[in-house]
Amino acid sequence: MSLGQIASKAGLPRSTVQRITAALVEENFLVADRQGRGLKLGPELTTLAKATQYNIVEHCRLLLTELTQKTGETADLSALRGGGMVFLDQVPGTHRLTTVSRVGEVFPLTSTANGRACLAQMPEAEALALAQAEWSRTGTQGDPDAFLSVLATIRRDGLAYDRDEHSEGISACGFAFRDWNGDLHAISVPVPSSRFLAIKDKIEQALLETSASTHGQF
C-alpha cells in the first residue's frame, strides 16, 4: 500500500503515517516494494510469529507435564493450521507402551480428538466447510448432519474423542482453547486402545481440570 492509502485507511495525517512507517521499516516490520508500489509486510513479522508459537509451547509445557503425571499417559499440544492439526509439543507417557507423534507432523481435523475439539470451537458453517474440504481431499463420504451433531456434543461436554478412527489401535481424548491471539490449539491424551476404557475416567477428569486452568491463562 502507498502512504496515501495507509493514511486513508488509518484516518491519520500523511505526515504521521510517514513517521510511523519509517520506524517500522527501520525494524524490518515493513519493507519497500521493489517495484515502487509502496510498502509491504517485512520479514521481522515472521520472526515475531515464530516467537509467539514458541511462547505457547513454553507456556503449555507445564500443563502437559502435569497431565502426564496425573494419567501416566502421553500428552500432546497441537495447533490448527490451515486444514490440519500441527503437533507442537509432546510429553511422553510413563508406560512401556506409549503413543508417539513427531513434532511438526500434521494430523486431520475430522477423525482426531484434537481436530474435532478445535472444529467445535468454530462457527458451524466454518467448521463444516473445513470438514467437507478434508472429506473431498481424502475421498471420505462424510455425513454433515451427523458430524455437526458430534461437534455439538463436544461443545456441551467440553471434550472430544477419537476411538480408533484415525489410527487403528489408538484412542484419544482432548479439548481445545484459543491463545492470546485467538488461534485455536488443542491438548490431547492419546492412549493405546487396549487400555483406553480402563483409564478413560481418569483422563477425562485430568483434561477437564487442565481445560479449566487454561481459561485464566489465555
Secondary structure in CASP SS format (residue, H / E / C, confidence):
PFRMAT SS
TARGET T0000
AUTHOR 0000-0000-0000
METHOD secondary structure of the structure
MODEL  1
M C 1.00
S C 1.00
L H 1.00
G H 1.00
Q H 1.00
I H 1.00
A H 1.00
S H 1.00
K H 1.00
A H 1.00
G C 1.00
L C 1.00
P C 1.00
R H 1.00
S H 1.00
T H 1.00
V H 1.00
Q H 1.00
R H 1.00
I H 1.00
T H 1.00
A H 1.00
A H 1.00
L H 1.00
V H 1.00
E H 1.00
E C 1.00
N C 1.00
F C 1.00
L E 1.00
V E 1.00
A E 1.00
D C 1.00
R C 1.00
Q C 1.00
G C 1.00
R C 1.00
G C 1.00
L E 1.00
K E 1.00
L E 1.00
G C 1.00
P C 1.00
E H 1.00
L H 1.00
T H 1.00
T H 1.00
L H 1.00
A H 1.00
K H 1.00
A H 1.00
T H 1.00
Q H 1.00
Y H 1.00
N H 1.00
I H 1.00
V H 1.00
E H 1.00
H H 1.00
C H 1.00
R H 1.00
L H 1.00
L H 1.00
L H 1.00
T H 1.00
E H 1.00
L H 1.00
T H 1.00
Q H 1.00
K H 1.00
T H 1.00
G C 1.00
E C 1.00
T C 1.00
A E 1.00
D E 1.00
L E 1.00
S E 1.00
A E 1.00
L E 1.00
R E 1.00
G C 1.00
G C 1.00
G E 1.00
M E 1.00
V E 1.00
F E 1.00
L E 1.00
D E 1.00
Q E 1.00
V E 1.00
P C 1.00
G C 1.00
T C 1.00
H C 1.00
R C 1.00
L C 1.00
T C 1.00
T C 1.00
V C 1.00
S C 1.00
R C 1.00
V C 1.00
G C 1.00
E C 1.00
V E 1.00
F E 1.00
P C 1.00
L C 1.00
T C 1.00
S C 1.00
T C 1.00
A H 1.00
N H 1.00
G H 1.00
R H 1.00
A H 1.00
C H 1.00
L H 1.00
A H 1.00
Q C 1.00
M C 1.00
P C 1.00
E H 1.00
A H 1.00
E H 1.00
A H 1.00
L H 1.00
A H 1.00
L H 1.00
A H 1.00
Q H 1.00
A H 1.00
E H 1.00
W H 1.00
S H 1.00
R H 1.00
T H 1.00
G C 1.00
T C 1.00
Q C 1.00
G C 1.00
D C 1.00
P H 1.00
D H 1.00
A H 1.00
F H 1.00
L H 1.00
S H 1.00
V H 1.00
L H 1.00
A H 1.00
T H 1.00
I H 1.00
R H 1.00
R H 1.00
D H 1.00
G C 1.00
L C 1.00
A E 1.00
Y E 1.00
D E 1.00
R E 1.00
D C 1.00
E C 1.00
H C 1.00
S C 1.00
E C 1.00
G C 1.00
I E 1.00
S E 1.00
A E 1.00
C E 1.00
G E 1.00
F E 1.00
A E 1.00
F E 1.00
R E 1.00
D C 1.00
W C 1.00
N C 1.00
G C 1.00
D C 1.00
L E 1.00
H E 1.00
A E 1.00
I E 1.00
S E 1.00
V E 1.00
P E 1.00
V E 1.00
P E 1.00
S H 1.00
S H 1.00
R H 1.00
F H 1.00
L H 1.00
A H 1.00
I H 1.00
K H 1.00
D H 1.00
K H 1.00
I H 1.00
E H 1.00
Q H 1.00
A H 1.00
L H 1.00
L H 1.00
E H 1.00
T H 1.00
S H 1.00
A H 1.00
S H 1.00
T H 1.00
H C 1.00
G C 1.00
Q C 1.00
F C 1.00
END
